[in-house]
Amino acid sequence: MPTPNLTRLSKSRIVAGLQCERRLWLGTYRRDAMETTPASQAVLGAGNDVGDLARELYDPGRLTGHVENIAKALAETAEALQFNASPPSLLYE
């Protein structure tokens, strides 16, 4: 029997579904059919800018996350959480 293709549920997907069910469906099953508008690019860019600014203001910290490799991201995050630093280090995604 084939293994079902499981889709992970994230906060971003929940918000997308609350905003527009079609957006959630397209983002999950048909990413190639989604439109990238200048407005959506601006929102994504602003989010990246906020993350960059947070790292500048609250550094030192550790940037984690591998978008294409969830297992690697989880392992790296678990390792960072086990490190006993005083004061504790910040983790950024």
ZIMO-V748354 format. One record per residue. N is the residue number from 1. OMEGA is omega in radians with two decimals (none if undefined). Layout:
N/OMEGA ; N/OMEGA
This chain:
1/-3.13 ; 2/3.09 ; 3/3.14 ; 4/3.10 ; 5/-3.10 ; 6/3.11 ; 7/-3.13 ; 8/3.09 ; 9/3.14 ; 10/3.09 ; 11/3.14 ; 12/3.13 ; 13/3.10 ; 14/3.13 ; 15/3.11 ; 16/3.14 ; 17/3.09 ; 18/3.14 ; 19/-3.06 ; 20/-3.12 ; 21/3.13 ; 22/3.11 ; 23/3.11 ; 24/-3.12 ; 25/3.13 ; 26/-3.14 ; 27/-3.13 ; 28/-2.98 ; 29/-3.07 ; 30/-3.12 ; 31/3.14 ; 32/-3.10 ; 33/-3.13 ; 34/3.10 ; 35/3.01 ; 36/-3.11 ; 37/3.05 ; 38/3.13 ; 39/3.14 ; 40/3.07 ; 41/3.13 ; 42/3.11 ; 43/3.11 ; 44/3.12 ; 45/3.11 ; 46/3.09 ; 47/3.09 ; 48/3.12 ; 49/3.12 ; 50/3.10 ; 51/3.10 ; 52/-3.14 ; 53/3.11 ; 54/3.13 ; 55/3.10 ; 56/-3.07 ; 57/-3.00 ; 58/3.12 ; 59/0.21 ; 60/3.12 ; 61/-3.11 ; 62/3.11 ; 63/3.13 ; 64/3.04 ; 65/3.08 ; 66/-3.02 ; 67/-3.06 ; 68/-3.10 ; 69/-3.07 ; 70/-3.13 ; 71/3.12 ; 72/3.12 ; 73/3.13 ; 74/3.13 ; 75/-3.14 ; 76/3.12 ; 77/3.11 ; 78/3.11 ; 79/-3.13 ; 80/3.14 ; 81/-3.14 ; 82/-3.12 ; 83/-3.11 ; 84/3.11 ; 85/3.08 ; 86/-0.02 ; 87/-3.11 ; 88/3.14 ; 89/3.08 ; 90/3.05 ; 91/3.08 ; 92/3.10 ; 93/none
